[in-house]
Amino acid sequence: MAWDFTTEPEFQAKLDWASGFVEDKVYKVDVLWPHDNYKPTKDLTQQQKDVIAPLKDEVKKQGLWACHLGPELGGQGYGQLKLAMLNEILGKSVWGPRLFGTQAPDTGNAEILAHFGTDEQKARYLEPLLSGDIVSCFSMTEPQGGADPGVFATTATRDGDDWVISGQKFFSSNARFASFFIVMAVTDPDAPVLKRMTMFLVPAETPGINILRNLAHWGEPEDAGTEALIEYDQVRVPADAVLGAVGNAFGVAQVRLGGGRVHHAMRTLGNAQRCLDMMAERALSRVTKGEKLAEKQAVQNMIADSYIEIAQFRLLVLHTAWQIDVYQDYNRVRKDIAAIKVLTSRVMESGARRAIQIHGALGTTYDLPLTRMLASGLMLALADGPTEVHQTTVAKQVLRGYKPADGLWPSEYIPARRAEAAAELLGEKFKI
């Protein structure tokens, strides 16, 4: 019987190294430059480059750079389960994903380029992206419909050998720093929704790309915002700018979003674990009314609840990642991918709230990272689709495994079951 929760010693050694590296070195980068992790190398100061470049080199020497990709692209081809364990460690840090070559949205963009890009597209976009010197933007959602593709209005119209893209996109992450954009646009408005749109690779210098606003999330300086409202005003790209096949934007996006949700979940788990670590330390350090906080039942309840939520969440995410590796079919694991997406925000938000409560007023200030963690929990309930959409997906997938009851009574109706058991086992008729 194959049932095991152990990790191969060789990979566990890699995880141990990564954990020590993040805590000993990357945390220091976090506190020095907490809002600069999305900047491309060219926009960093020389002082930042002098610190960051050697750290990236250490990661590469360990063979842990861009592990989400296969060996042919400089990664390790670890698969989702190993990536999940590594991402829990990286999620504890602001700069961790960047220094390991796994930062969103670049990881997802790199994955779809690896899967669907032509040789020319990989040479132009993927190779410099993997070097860590540039960043990219995934431009999908729109102002009028959020993440509902059924109402997307940005179009790409064929004009001779070119495509012309027109419309607005909202919350296009990292647009202000990106060297290229992956844009989802309607190419056949009369087709079914799943065949209506196409992905395009658009260089940032292409005329007609107008960033109208860069919005900052809660906890970020307003001038450091990276969520763009973009106007694509007759943006002209050649036919070879299509990523994948015309009309297959959903097929491309599925590869990106399925694995990405596992990555986000485990990074969030790392943050939630950090909240628990801070709670425990505070509870053992702070004394009020003659006893430590750790001796207060209310505080014990909060610590216990966080531990239980984290342990349950970790097992569900790892099981989901394992299924992806075994079946190599994101659609087959759709229910559990949606389930971990729902839990990602809940576990993060509840853990951060408890940690803030235990730290008191200090927890609400920027002297601790807890408000940033709380904000991330709230945002994760909306990123890659709102929680309610994923709850609906879970419910529909669960219901597919059931059927209506035969007849008037529920299948667990005891009088009917008793009569059936008596007839089969005792040879007797039994009145309901």
N, C-alpha and C positions, 0 to 999 in steps of 0.2 A: 504494500500500500504506500503510494507516494504522497506523503503529507509532511512538509518540512518548513520551518521558519528560520533556518540558518542561512547565513551568507557565506559564499566561498571565501576562504581565508585571504586569497590574493586581493579580491575586491574589497573585503573589509579593511584591509590595510590601506587601500586607496581612500576609502571613506574616512578612516581615522586621520589620514594625512590632511584631507580636505577640511575636516572639522577643526583640526589644530591650526591650519593655515588661515581659515576664515576668522577664528576667534583671536588669534595672535596678531594677524597682520591686516586683514581686510576690514575689521571693525574700526581700525584706526583711520583708514581712508574714509569710512562712512561719516565719522564725526568731523573730519576736516572739510569734506566737500559733499554734503548730503544731497545737493540738488544738481550735481553736475554729471551724474552717471550716464545720462542719455546723450551727452555731447560727443560728437565724433572726435577723433584724435586731433584733427587740425584746429579745433576750437578750444582745446585744453591749453592751459598755461604751460610754459616750459617746466615750471616746478611740478605741476601735476604729471606731465609726461615722464619726468625723471623718477617719480615714485611708481607710477602705474606700469610702465614698460617692464621693469624687472620682475614685478609680481606676475604679469602675464607670462613672462618667460619661465618662471618657476612652475606655473600650471602646465605649460606645454611640455616641460621636461618630465613631468609626472604622467604625461599622456592623458590629461584630463581636459584638454581644450576641445570645445565644440563636440561634446560626446554624444549629442543627439543625432549626429550624422555618421555615415558609414566611413570605413577606413579609406575608401577611394577619394573622400573629400576632406580628409584630415581628422576625422572623428574616430570613435571606437566602435560604433554600431552596437551600443550597449543594449538597446531595447528599452521598452518603457519601464520595466520593473527596476532595473539598475538606475535608470535615469531618475526615477521617483525617489529612490534612496539618496542619490546625490543631491537632487533638488531640495530635499528637506533641509540639508545643510546650507545650501546656497541661499535659500529663502530667508535665513536669519539675518542676512546682510543686504544693505542697499546696493553695494558695489559687487557683491559676490557673483551674480549672474554675468555681469559685464566682464569681470576678470577671468571668468571661465568660458567666455565665448558663447553664453546661452541666454543673452538678454532678450526679452520681448520688446518690440514685435519682431526683432531680427531673427530669432530662432525659428519662428513659424514661417517667416518669409524665406529663410534659407531652406527649410524643409520642402516647401512647394516648388522652389526653384530647382532643388535637387531631383524632385519627382517628375516635374513637368517641363523644366526648362530645356531649350535646345542647347547644343554645344556653344553656340555664339552667345546666348543669353547667360549661360553659366560663366563664361569667360568674362563677360562685361559686368555682371552684377554679383554673381555668387562668390567668385574668388576674392574680390576686395572686401565683400561683406564678411567672409570667413576670416580674413586677416585681422578683423577687429578695428580697422582704421576708418570705416564708414558706417553709417547707420541708415536704416530704411524706414518706410512708412507703409502701413496697410490701410488703405482708404476705402472703407466699405459702407459704414452707416451714414444715414442722411438725416437732415433736420426734421423733415415732416413725418418720418416713420420710425426713427430710431433704428433698431436692428430688424424690422419687418421687411423682408425683401419683396413682399408682394406690392409694396407701394413705392419702391425705389423709382426715382425719376431721372437720374443721371443717365444719359444716353451716349452711345458710341455709334456713329453713323458712317457707313462706308462711303468714301469719296475717292474714286479711282483706286490707286494703290495704297491709300491711307485710310486711317480711321480718325474721326473727329469727335472728341469727347467734350460734352457740355453738361453742366449741372453743378450741384453743390453736395459736398460731403462734410460730415460733422464728426468730431472726436476722432480725427485721423491722427493717431499717436505719432509723435516724433517728427511731424512734418517740417517743423522749423529747422531741423538739423539734417534731414534726410537727403541722401544723394540720389535716391530714386523712390518712386511711389508704385505700389501695386494697387490698381484702381479697378473696382468692380462696376461695370456699366451695362445697361440694357442694350442689347444688340438686336433682339427680336421681340418687340412688345406684344406680339400676338401669340407667342409660344407659351406653353405652360410655365409656371414660375421657375421650376427646376431647370428649364432649358432656355430661359429668357436672357440670361446675362453671361458676360465674358470677362475674364481678367486681362488687364493690360499692364505692361511694364512701361513706366513713364519716367524718363530722366528729369531730375529736379529743375534743370535749366530750360526745359521745354517752354516756349512762350505760351501764355494763357493760364498758367497756374498762379492763382492769386490767393494767398493766405490772408483771409479777412480778419481773423482773430486767433490768438493762442490762449486758450483758457487754462487756468491753473486749478488744480484740485485743492480741496480743503487741506490746509497744512503746508501748502507750497507758497512761496512768494509769488505775487501776481505776475511779476515780470519773468518768472521762470516757467510759466505755463507751456505745456507741450501738446495740448489737445486742440487741434486746429479745426476751424471752420474754413473750408476751402471752396473757392469758386473756380471750376474748370471752364474757362471761356474759350470755346473753339480750340481746344488743345489737340494739335495734329500729331499723330504718331504713325509710323509705317506699319504695314501689314505684319511684319515679323515682331511687332511689339506684343502680340497676343501670347499670353502664358497659358499653355495647354491648348485645348481645342475651343473654337468658337461655340458659345452656348454651354460650356462646361464649367462655369464659374463655381457652381455648387460642388462639383466633384473636386475641384482644386481646394476650395475652402474647407471641405470635410477633412482632408488630410491635415490641414493647418490647425483647425479648431479642435479636433478630437484629441490629438496628443497634447495640444496646448493646454487643454483643461486639466489634464493629469499633471502637467508641469506646474500650473498655477496652484492646484490643490496642494501639492507637496511643498511648494515654496511657502504657501500660506500656513501649512502645518508647522514649518520651521519657525515662522513668526509667532504662531500660537504657543509653541513650546517655549519660546523665549519669554512670552508673557507669563507662563506658568513658572519658569525659573525665577523671574523677577518677583512674582507673588510670594514664592516660598522664601526667598532671601529676605524680603521685607517683613514677612510674618515672623521670621526668626530674629530679626534685628530690632524691631520697633516694640517698645513697652508703653502700655497705657493702662491707667488704673491698677497698677501693681502687677500686671502680668503681660507676657508677650502676646502679640496679636495671634501667634500660632496656637495659643491656648484658648482663644475665643471660638466658640462653636460656629458662629456665623462665618468666620474666616476659614475655618476648617471645611465647612460646606462648600465655600467658593473654590477652594483648592481642589477638593475632591471632584466637584463637578467639572472643572477644567481638565483634570487628569482623565476622567472617564470619557469626556467628549473627544479629547485628542486621541486616546487609545482606540476608540471606535472608528474615528475618522481615518486614522492611519491604516488600519486593517482594510477598510473599504477601498481606499485609494490604491493600496498595494495589490489587492485582489483584482481591481479593475485593470491596473497596469499589467498584471500577470495574464489576464484574459486577452488583452490586446496582443501580447507577445505570442501566446499560444495559438490564437485563431487568426491573427493578422487580418482582422476584419472589424473596423471601427463600428460599422452598422450593427454587427452582432452584439456589441458591448454598449450600444447606444443608451440603454436604460441606466446602466451603472455610471456611465460618463455624465449623464444628466444628473444623477443622484449626487455625485461628488461635487458637481457644480453648485447645487443647492446648498450643500453642507459647507462649502468653502467659505462663503460669507458668514454663515451662522456661527461657525466655530471661531472664526477670527474676531467677529464683533463681540460675542459673548466673553471670550477670553480677555480681550482688551478692556472691556468694561469692568470686569472683575479686578483686573490688575490696577486700573485707575482707581477704583474704589479703595483697594487695600493701601495704595500709596497716598491716598488723600489728595489734598490740594496740589501737592508736587506732581502727581500723576497727570494733571491737566495742563501742565506747562511744557514748553519746548526743552526744558532741562532733562526730560526723559523722552524716549521714543514712543510712548504709549498712544498719544493722540494721533500720530502718524499711522500707527497700527490699527487704531479704531477707524480712522478714515478709510484705510484700505479695505476693512471689512465691509463698510457701507458701499464702497465703490464696486467691490467684487460681486455685490448683489445685482449689479447692472451690467458689468463688463461681459462681453461675449453673449449677450442676451440676458434679460431679467430673470430673476429666480422663478417667477410664476410660470414663465414659458417652459422652463426645465422641469418644474413640478408636473405640468401637463404631460410632458414627454414621458416622465417616469410612470405616471398613472396609466397612460395609454398602453405603454409597453407591459406593465404589470397585468392589466385587464386582458391582454391578448392570451394569457395563459389560463384563462378561466372560461366557463360557459354558463348560461342561465340554468337555474334549477329545473329539473323535470317535474312538471305538475305544479300543484298549488303550493306545496310546503317546501321550505328550505331543505337542502340535502342533509343537514344536521338535525332535522326535526326528530326529537327522541321517540315519540310514540311510533312513528313510521319505522324508524330504525329497530325499535324493540320488536315490532311485529315481524320484520324481515329476519331478524336474528332468531326469533322463536321458530319461525317456519323452517329455516335452514338447519339450525342446530338441534332443535327439539322435536321437529316434525309436528309442531302444533300451530294452530291458528291463534292469533292473538289480536284482540280487539284494540283498535287505536282509540 
